[in-house]
Amino acid sequence: MQRKSFGTMSCPIARSLERVGEWWSILILRDAFQGLTQFDQFQKSLGIAPNMLARRLNALVENGLLERRRYCERPPRDEYVLTERGRDFRPVLWALLAWGNRHFAPEGASVVVVDAETGRRADPVLVDRHTGKVMTAATFRSAPGPAADADVRHRLGRHVRAAAQARRNRP
């Protein structure tokens, strides 16, 4: 069965999932951030079938998250390195790591994020780049962007109207 493509949807989450939504892709990116670059390194780390790994690496290269670089001509061997677009995915991985530690690690965290200078454990949160404010549901919301179609404007407008009504109904 052919899966649906999200690449042409207007939703930025759907478009992002089209590029990295397959779980092997996210694990390959995780390993790339940990310094792995070669096919056999990814395969050993993940225990993934070679044909599946080749497909996922090709997709990550096509989508601009990894760059393929030839490091050996005979036999031909390539390494895979993160591009700027790929490096921009790091906060997403840190957020998944923190969420997984918080909700799915009853035995305790096996991997944590730490301050590179002090080694002190960090607790990743999303912060607005412009104001420095921590982003929570109480302080931020999704809103239609300039390219939003009528459906998106209606759907997101409904949340604005509901929030305004809730504020009016507070004692």
N, C-alpha and C positions, 0 to 999 in steps of 0.2 A: 504494500500500500504506500503510495506516494504521500509524503507529508506536505502540508500547506506551507507555502512560502510567505514569510512576513515582510520580505524586503521592500515591497511596494506600499505597505500600509503607511499611513501618515503618522502613526504613533511612534515616538522615539524609542520606547521600550520594545515594541515589536521589531523595529529595525535593528536594534541592538541584539535581540535574541536571535535574529536571523544570522548574525555574525558569530555569536559566542554561546548561543543557547543550548547547544549539544554538550552534554556533560564532559565528554572527552576533551572538548576544546578548552573548557575552563581549567581542567586539570593539566593540560599541556601548557597553558599560560602560567599556571601556578609553578610548574616545574621550570619553565623558562625564567621566571623571576628568581628561582633558586639556583640559576646558573647552568642548567642543562641546555645544550645546543644541538646535540647530535642525535640522529634517529635511534641508534641503539641505546642511548642513555634514556630517552623518553620511553622506549619500549620496555626496558628493564624496570624503570620506575613505576610504570603504569600496568604492566602485564597485559598490554593491549595487542590485538592481532596486527601483524604488519600491514595488511591491506587497509584496515580501519585507521591505523596511525597515519599512513600515507595520505588517505583521504582527508583526515582532519588537518594535517599539516598543510596540505595543498589549499584547503579552504581558508585557513588562517593567513596564508601568504596572499591568496587572491583578495581577501578582505582587508589587507594592509595592516594586520596585527603582527605578523612575523615577516622577516625578510630572509630569503634563501640565499646563502653565500657558499660558493664552491671552495672547499678547503683541500681537496685532493682530486687530481685529474685521473690517476690510474690506481685503483678503480675510481670512477667518479663518485665523490662523496660531498654532500652538502651539509652545512650547519644552518640552524634556524635561530635568528636573533630578533629580539623585540624591536619593533619600530616605535616611533613616537606615539602612534595610535595605540600600539600594544602596551607601552609603558603607562599610558593614561588609564589603563584598566586596573592598575595596582590598588587604588582606593576601593574598587568594587570587590576585589579579592579580600582586602582587609576587612571590609564590612561583612562579607560572607563568613570569614574566619571568626570574627567577634560574635556574630549571630549564632553560628554553629557551636561555639564554646558555651554561649549563654544557654542555649536550648537543647543541645543534642550531645553533650559530653558529661554524663553523670559521673564518670570516673575522673573527671578533671580535664583541663586543657592539655592537649598534646603539642600544640603550637600556639604561640602568643606573639603579639607585636610588641617590640620594645624600643625605647629611645636609643638611637645609635650611639649617643655620647655617654649616657648614664647607665644604660642597660635596664632602666626602670620600665616596668610593664606599662603599656599604654592601653587605653580603652577607646578604640576608634569611634568617633561620632561624625556626623555630617555637619559641616560648618559652612555658612554662606561666605564666599570669598570676599564679597564687597563690604559686609558689615562685621564679620567675625562672629555673628550670632549662631548658636547651636540651633540646628533645624529640627523642630519638633512639629507634631500635628497641631499643637496649640498656637504656634507662631508662624507657620508657613502652610501653603496649600498649592495645589496645581491649578494653573490658569491657562486659558487658551493663548497660544502664541500667534504671531503674525500669519503663519501659514495654516492655522486651524480651519477645518471645514465646519459647516453648520452643525453636523452631528457632535463634533468635539465641543464646539461652543455651547451647545445645548446641554450636553452631559456634564461639563464642568461648571456651567452656570447653575445647574440644579444644586450642586454642592454649595455654591456660594449662597444661594437663596436659603437652603436648609440651615446653614451656619448662622445666617442673619436672623432667621426665625428662632433658632435656639438661643441666641443672645437676647432677643426680645423677651423670651419666655422665662429667663432666669429670674429668681426672686431677688 
